[in-house]
């Protein structure tokens, strides 16, 4: 019997490896994103949805996202928003669904944000689901991560007299 030269097997192994990477690489979790802002960009969302003071985040294999902030804080997009110390959501391409830990002020009421979706990036709009309604905002508001001010710290930075209290 004639034996097949060994060098013919090398391209077959390379082909199998290439096909395996092509098939399995997309289902591996994204671990190359160093920050939440990079992760958001890689998933079709603007980087400024979360503030600068994010400590860390976890993303499991089911795309369940948990974002950890240094402390609860307020930021401003078009209106004021409040971030709890942990914000949770299901991450999809262009969306955060089932959001927990984020509220937006509307007409002096704080309403929980249930979801955020970029419907069409070319439209320049992002959609916030605030439970009672959907609010469209300009994507340009979310280009840069906002500065988030600790909510409790805002009161502590003023003395009792400045807040209208007298010493007893």
Order of alpha helices (4+ residues) and beta strands (2+ residues): alpha-alpha-beta-beta-beta-beta-beta-beta-beta-beta-beta-beta-alpha
